[in-house]
Amino acid sequence: MSGIMDIATTSAPGASTVAPEVGNWLTNFFIQHASQGSFWQGFLASLSVVIVSELGDKTFFIAAIMAMKHPRIIVFAGAISALVFMTVLSAGFGWIATVIPRVYTFYISAVLFAIFGVKMLYDGWKMDPNEGQEELQEVQIELKRREEREDKEESEEMLEQGRAERKRRKRNDVLKVLLQAASLTFLAEWGDRSQVATVVLATTENAVGVVVGGSLGHSLCTGLAVIGGRLIASKISVRTVTIIGGIVFLFFAASALVMGPGE
């Protein structure tokens, strides 16, 4: 019996040091990678990239059109919740990629920004001046079809279930608009240029700065969309915004090559 107790007492100290060591390693890893670069550098880079990518984008038009038919605050809440979630998710993907040596991710991100910049300049140069209006009409048609389908389904259910069901559905209108704005925005944003750019930025810049800057950029663009989206959509030139976006991406690529990966 005493032998068993001796084994337990001798093995316990070694086992008890494993958890603290793992915890310290995770803490040091997080501090080292999440805090790389300047917060404000990541913040400003993410903010500018999101603004030039999202103005006149499909998510912009979705918020603008929905805000014409539904309460603006509800549309804004649904859209921004999806965009912030996407920003955090994208920055998380980029942060995970920091396990790769910084020198590799740094130059890969510079090359990707250069490719994005050249592609945006090419698209802007070839773009029709009325490109934004065409995308606006496309989103309008898509939303109209979805609403007609939902209205038909609701009408059939109301006839079957009566007045009580109708009252219940009125109380659920807010949730319906909220979920519709969130789901449409999330699907439109997935794989979008701004999402890829957020992933790339998070591999080289401060991850928290990227999330805060990107979320603020999405908030500004979505706020403009729900407040006066129709008017703004008719005034802004998607071609001009695309060309400016290409210049911004090329600027980030050039500045990365000039400054180097650093420590």
Disulfide bonds with the S-S distance in Angstrom:
none
